[in-house]
């Protein structure tokens, strides 16, 4: 089991005996279960959360991987596909983005992972939401950031993976934002670079 990250906390992604070569950022969520008469009348409302990875060179976004562009320009970042309803919650990942760290171009110094509610619901309507970083080679969960507190935002700047002098490091950001797509979030991402 990996480290449970708090907002702003970072961890090194270096491994004893050699660095990581490939990591997966997984996202899971469930819609809040309605209770009483509402649940009988309307059931559970589907929520489409979308995971995106924005690659930066300094302050400039140079590539993005998301539900409508599943592979980055150089092939180092891959989205496994769009999940329109969630449902895994604390179990497995509903959406995943795989990053081959050994293939990320040298000019890319940060990869920021965002989550947005494409259907426009706020995080008050989502439960058991998390993002986690997994060593793709061995399947070991390295770190997990739990989206807590609900709130009125429709998006989160979840975490970033960035180059350091000794290798790659992950930092949990957990900053609420507004927007239905990664493009809407770019101005909110810049202060975290």
C-alpha positions as CSV (number, residue, x, y, z in Angstrom):
1,X,0.0,0.0,0.0
2,X,1.3,3.4,-0.9
3,X,1.3,6.7,0.9
4,X,-2.0,8.6,1.5
5,X,-1.1,12.1,0.4
6,X,-2.4,15.3,1.9
7,X,-3.0,18.4,-0.1
8,X,0.4,19.8,-1.1
9,X,2.4,16.8,0.1
10,X,5.0,15.4,-2.3
11,X,6.8,12.0,-2.6
12,X,9.8,11.0,-4.7
13,X,9.1,8.5,-7.4
14,X,12.6,7.0,-7.3
15,X,12.9,3.4,-6.4
16,X,15.8,1.7,-4.7
17,X,17.9,0.0,-7.3
18,X,16.6,2.2,-10.2
19,X,13.9,4.7,-11.1
20,X,10.4,4.0,-12.1
21,X,9.9,3.7,-15.8
22,X,6.1,3.8,-16.1
23,X,3.4,5.0,-13.8
24,X,-0.4,5.0,-14.0
25,X,-2.6,7.7,-12.6
26,X,-5.9,6.1,-11.8
27,X,-9.2,7.9,-11.1
28,X,-12.2,6.4,-9.4
29,X,-15.5,7.8,-8.2
30,X,-19.2,7.1,-7.5
31,X,-22.3,9.2,-7.6
32,X,-23.7,10.0,-4.2
33,X,-26.5,7.6,-3.4
34,X,-29.8,9.4,-3.2
35,X,-32.0,8.5,-0.2
36,X,-35.7,8.1,0.4
37,X,-38.3,9.2,-2.1
38,X,-35.7,10.7,-4.5
39,X,-33.9,7.4,-4.9
40,X,-37.1,5.6,-5.7
41,X,-38.2,8.3,-8.2
42,X,-34.9,9.1,-9.9
43,X,-32.3,6.5,-8.9
44,X,-28.7,7.4,-9.0
45,X,-27.6,10.2,-11.2
46,X,-24.8,9.4,-13.5
47,X,-21.7,11.6,-13.2
48,X,-19.1,11.8,-16.0
49,X,-15.7,12.7,-14.4
50,X,-12.8,13.0,-16.8
51,X,-9.1,12.6,-16.1
52,X,-6.7,14.6,-18.1
53,X,-2.9,15.0,-18.2
54,X,-1.4,18.3,-19.3
55,X,2.3,18.2,-20.2
56,X,4.2,21.4,-19.5
57,X,7.5,22.9,-20.6
58,X,8.1,25.6,-18.0
59,X,4.8,27.6,-18.0
60,X,3.7,26.5,-21.5
61,X,1.3,23.6,-22.1
62,X,2.9,21.6,-24.9
63,X,0.6,18.5,-25.1
64,X,-2.5,17.1,-23.4
65,X,-4.1,13.6,-23.1
66,X,-7.8,13.3,-22.3
67,X,-10.9,11.5,-23.4
68,X,-10.9,13.0,-26.9
69,X,-7.1,12.5,-27.4
70,X,-6.1,9.2,-25.9
71,X,-2.4,9.3,-26.9
72,X,0.1,12.1,-26.6
73,X,2.0,13.5,-29.5
74,X,5.2,11.5,-28.7
75,X,3.4,8.4,-27.4
76,X,4.7,8.6,-23.9
77,X,1.3,9.3,-22.3
78,X,-1.8,7.2,-22.9
79,X,-5.4,7.5,-21.7
80,X,-7.1,4.1,-21.4
81,X,-10.6,5.4,-22.4
82,X,-13.5,7.5,-21.2
83,X,-15.8,6.2,-18.5
84,X,-19.1,8.1,-18.6
85,X,-20.6,6.9,-15.2
86,X,-17.9,6.0,-12.7
87,X,-18.8,3.4,-10.2
88,X,-15.6,1.8,-9.0
89,X,-15.1,4.3,-6.1
90,X,-12.7,2.8,-3.6
91,X,-12.2,-0.2,-5.7
92,X,-10.5,-0.1,-9.1
93,X,-9.9,2.8,-11.5
94,X,-12.7,4.2,-13.6
95,X,-10.2,6.0,-15.9
96,X,-6.4,5.7,-16.1
97,X,-3.6,7.6,-17.7
98,X,-0.3,5.7,-18.2
99,X,2.9,7.7,-18.4
100,X,6.1,6.1,-19.7
101,X,8.5,8.3,-17.8
102,X,11.5,7.0,-19.8
103,X,9.9,8.3,-23.0
104,X,8.7,11.7,-21.8
105,X,10.6,14.3,-23.9
106,X,13.3,16.1,-21.9
107,X,11.6,19.5,-22.6
108,X,8.6,18.3,-20.5
109,X,9.3,19.1,-16.9
110,X,5.8,18.7,-15.4
111,X,2.7,16.7,-16.0
112,X,-0.4,18.0,-14.3
113,X,-3.4,15.6,-13.7
114,X,-6.8,17.2,-13.6
115,X,-10.3,15.9,-13.0
116,X,-13.4,17.7,-14.2
117,X,-17.1,17.0,-14.2
118,X,-18.0,17.0,-17.8
119,X,-21.7,16.7,-16.9
120,X,-21.4,19.8,-14.7
121,X,-22.2,18.3,-11.2
122,X,-20.2,19.5,-8.3
123,X,-18.0,17.3,-6.1
124,X,-20.8,17.5,-3.5
125,X,-22.5,14.9,-5.7
126,X,-19.5,12.6,-5.9
127,X,-18.3,10.1,-3.2
128,X,-15.4,7.8,-2.9
129,X,-13.4,9.8,-5.4
130,X,-9.6,9.3,-5.5
131,X,-6.6,9.5,-7.7
132,X,-3.7,7.2,-7.2
133,X,-0.3,6.6,-8.7
134,X,0.7,3.1,-9.5
135,X,4.0,1.6,-10.5
136,X,2.8,0.2,-13.8
137,X,5.6,-2.4,-14.1
138,X,4.9,-4.1,-10.7
139,X,1.3,-3.0,-10.0
140,X,2.3,-1.5,-6.6
141,X,0.3,1.6,-5.5
142,X,2.8,4.3,-4.7
143,X,0.5,7.1,-3.5
144,X,-3.2,7.9,-3.2
145,X,-5.0,11.3,-2.9
146,X,-8.6,11.2,-1.7
147,X,-10.9,13.8,-2.9
148,X,-12.6,14.8,0.3
149,X,-15.0,17.5,1.4
150,X,-17.3,17.6,-1.7
151,X,-17.8,21.2,-2.3
152,X,-19.2,23.4,-5.0
153,X,-16.4,23.0,-7.5
154,X,-16.8,21.1,-10.7
155,X,-13.1,20.3,-11.2
156,X,-9.9,19.5,-9.2
157,X,-6.3,20.0,-10.0
158,X,-5.3,16.7,-8.5
159,X,-1.6,16.2,-8.7
160,X,1.5,16.7,-10.7
161,X,4.5,14.6,-11.6
162,X,7.6,16.8,-12.1
163,X,11.3,16.4,-12.8
164,X,13.7,17.0,-10.0
165,X,17.5,16.9,-10.0
166,X,17.3,13.3,-8.6
167,X,14.4,12.0,-10.7
168,X,10.6,12.3,-10.9
169,X,8.5,13.5,-7.9
170,X,4.8,13.5,-7.4
171,X,3.0,16.3,-5.5
172,X,-0.7,16.2,-4.5
173,X,-2.3,19.5,-5.3
174,X,-6.0,19.0,-4.5
175,X,-7.0,22.5,-5.6
176,X,-10.7,23.0,-6.4
177,X,-11.5,24.7,-9.7
178,X,-14.4,25.3,-12.1
179,X,-14.9,24.0,-15.5
180,X,-16.1,21.1,-17.6
181,X,-12.9,20.4,-19.6
182,X,-9.2,20.6,-19.1
183,X,-9.1,23.8,-21.2
184,X,-11.3,25.6,-18.6
185,X,-8.8,24.6,-15.9
186,X,-5.6,25.9,-17.5
187,X,-5.6,29.4,-15.8
188,X,-6.1,27.6,-12.4
189,X,-3.2,25.2,-13.1
190,X,-0.6,27.9,-13.7
191,X,-0.1,28.9,-10.0
192,X,0.8,25.2,-9.3
193,X,3.6,24.9,-11.8
